[in-house]
């Protein structure tokens, strides 16, 4: 045994120096000039996103860059950037907190930081982390990869009782100017479960009258307090095999729901909805089109109107 240990020590002693020498040294920070160039490029990229300038935003990426959202969805950077086109009023406000730069190689730098995103028409930020990989190409630093993650926060006294107004029967109607024939019909009935621990939403979605092959989909959703994350969350299941879960955030009289939907074929998409209740019998419902969203069955904006008792028929 002693001989074996000595042999092992001799072998390791002979190889370890070579292994250590082969490992690249990781510097804690890039040179000051590179750090300044990367921060300037990041600021220019955010400015281009705010303007909805797709061409300028795309130039900030490498040819094979990609984005991974907090739910693990992967999208080529070109597609993610293209989805952010539009006017400045349609763009979310992005507030980047403190960031840290670390050199991996002289031409590759990792940036970690926090970010708050405020959706159009809301005031409550969605808080998250991000990691970005910057690659030096010629004299320019470009994004090669972006990873996003949700940052845990604590709700400020919001409880499931704050959604009491949802109880009842509702019908989704098109806003003025919308093509009603091209919009799916949707009815919803909301009730408390027997233990008053969950709100249960039964929804029926019917294809537009113009659809070649009409389809009816029933969805049941349960909304409840999740003690593991300290937030209101929802879980949904549809008769077409689609399922989803989302986190709810209160923004004054509005509620923001952000989550993920898994389609029957296994495709995942990020979904963001904003419901603004008027305190009476109407609730404006908006969809924020995420780069990862593929489901175009739902309108971008419509209004839920409370209807007489009767439920979803």
WOQUIFEN-V14628 format. One record per residue. RES is the residue in one letter. SS is DSSP state (H for helix, E for strand, L for the rest). PSI is psi as a letter, one per 30 degrees, with the letter a starting at -180 (none if undefined). OMEGA is omega in whole degrees, 0 to 359 (NA if undefined). Layout:
RES;SS;PSI;OMEGA, RES;SS;PSI;OMEGA
This chain:
X;L;e;180, X;H;e;178, X;H;e;180, X;H;e;179, X;H;e;179, X;H;e;178, X;H;e;179, X;H;e;180, X;H;e;180, X;H;e;180, X;H;e;181, X;H;e;180, X;H;e;179, X;H;e;185, X;H;e;186, X;H;e;179, X;H;e;180, X;H;e;178, X;H;e;181, X;H;e;181, X;H;f;182, X;H;f;181, X;L;k;179, X;L;k;178, X;L;k;179, X;L;j;180, X;L;k;182, X;L;e;181, X;L;k;175, X;L;l;175, X;L;l;185, X;H;e;182, X;H;e;179, X;H;e;179, X;H;e;179, X;H;e;181, X;H;e;180, X;H;e;180, X;H;e;177, X;H;e;179, X;H;e;179, X;H;e;178, X;H;e;179, X;H;e;179, X;H;e;179, X;H;e;179, X;H;e;179, X;H;e;178, X;H;e;180, X;H;e;180, X;H;f;185, X;L;g;182, X;L;j;184, X;H;e;183, X;H;e;180, X;H;e;179, X;H;e;182, X;H;e;181, X;H;f;181, X;L;f;184, X;E;l;170, X;E;l;183, X;E;e;183, X;E;g;181, X;E;l;178, X;E;l;180, X;E;k;175, X;E;k;182, X;L;a;185, X;L;f;180, X;L;g;177, X;L;g;177, X;L;k;181, X;E;k;181, X;E;k;174, X;E;k;183, X;H;e;181, X;H;e;180, X;H;e;180, X;H;e;180, X;H;e;181, X;H;e;180, X;L;f;181, X;L;g;178, X;L;l;180, X;L;a;181, X;L;l;180, X;H;e;181, X;H;f;182, X;H;f;184, X;L;k;174, X;L;l;176, X;E;k;182, X;E;k;179, X;E;j;181, X;E;k;178, X;E;a;179, X;E;k;178, X;E;l;179, X;E;k;178, X;E;k;177, X;E;k;179, X;E;k;172, X;E;e;171, X;E;l;178, X;L;f;183, X;L;g;180, X;E;k;182, X;E;k;177, X;E;k;177, X;E;k;176, X;E;k;178, X;E;a;177, X;E;l;181, X;E;k;173, X;E;k;180, X;E;k;178, X;E;j;182, X;L;l;180, X;L;k;178, X;L;g;179, X;L;l;180, X;L;f;182, X;L;k;182, X;L;k;169, X;E;j;190, X;E;k;182, X;E;l;172, X;E;l;173, X;E;l;172, X;E;k;181, X;E;k;175, X;E;k;179, X;E;k;181, X;E;k;180, X;E;k;177, X;E;j;187, X;L;b;178, X;L;g;184, X;E;k;173, X;E;k;182, X;E;l;178, X;E;k;176, X;E;f;182, X;E;k;178, X;E;k;179, X;E;k;182, X;E;l;177, X;E;k;179, X;E;k;180, X;L;k;182, X;L;k;175, X;L;l;180, X;L;k;177, X;L;l;183, X;L;i;175, X;L;g;179, X;L;k;179, X;L;l;181, X;H;f;179, X;H;f;179, X;H;f;178, X;H;g;179, X;H;e;182, X;H;f;182, X;H;f;184, X;L;k;181, X;E;a;181, X;E;k;186, X;E;l;175, X;E;k;179, X;E;k;181, X;E;k;180, X;E;k;175, X;L;l;179, X;L;k;178, X;L;f;181, X;L;l;179, X;L;j;185, X;H;e;182, X;H;f;182, X;H;g;183, X;L;k;178, X;L;k;176, X;E;k;182, X;E;k;176, X;E;l;185, X;E;k;175, X;E;k;185, X;E;k;180, X;E;l;171, X;E;k;173, X;L;l;186, X;L;e;181, X;L;g;183, X;L;h;176, X;L;f;181, X;E;k;166, X;E;k;181, X;E;k;178, X;E;j;173, X;E;k;183, X;E;k;175, X;E;k;182, X;E;k;180, X;E;k;182, X;L;l;176, X;L;l;180, X;L;f;180, X;L;f;183, X;L;k;180, X;L;e;179, X;L;j;182, X;L;k;180, X;L;k;175, X;E;k;181, X;E;k;175, X;E;k;181, X;E;k;171, X;E;k;181, X;E;k;174, X;E;k;181, X;E;k;182, X;E;l;178, X;E;k;179, X;E;j;184, X;L;f;180, X;L;e;180, X;L;f;179, X;L;h;181, X;E;l;171, X;E;k;179, X;E;l;178, X;E;l;180, X;E;k;187, X;E;k;179, X;E;k;183, X;E;l;183, X;L;f;176, X;L;g;179, X;L;f;179, X;L;k;175, X;E;l;182, X;E;l;174, X;E;l;185, X;E;l;174, X;E;k;183, X;E;k;178, X;E;k;177, X;E;k;178, X;E;i;184, X;L;c;178, X;L;g;180, X;E;l;175, X;E;k;177, X;E;k;175, X;E;k;178, X;E;k;182, X;E;a;181, X;E;k;177, X;E;k;177, X;E;j;181, X;L;l;185, X;L;f;181, X;L;g;179, X;L;f;177, X;L;k;179, X;E;k;176, X;E;l;177, X;E;k;181, X;E;k;176, X;E;k;179, X;E;k;176, X;E;k;178, X;E;k;182, X;E;j;183, X;E;k;183, X;L;g;179, X;L;f;181, X;L;c;186, X;L;g;180, X;E;k;179, X;E;j;178, X;E;k;185, X;E;k;181, X;E;k;174, X;E;k;173, X;E;j;183, X;L;j;177, X;L;l;177, X;L;f;185, X;L;f;184, X;L;k;180, X;L;f;185, X;L;j;182, X;L;g;181, X;L;f;185, X;L;k;177, X;L;l;178, X;L;e;181, X;E;k;176, X;E;a;183, X;E;k;172, X;E;k;178, X;E;k;180, X;E;k;183, X;E;l;177, X;L;l;182, X;L;k;180, X;L;f;176, X;L;a;181, X;L;k;183, X;L;none;NA
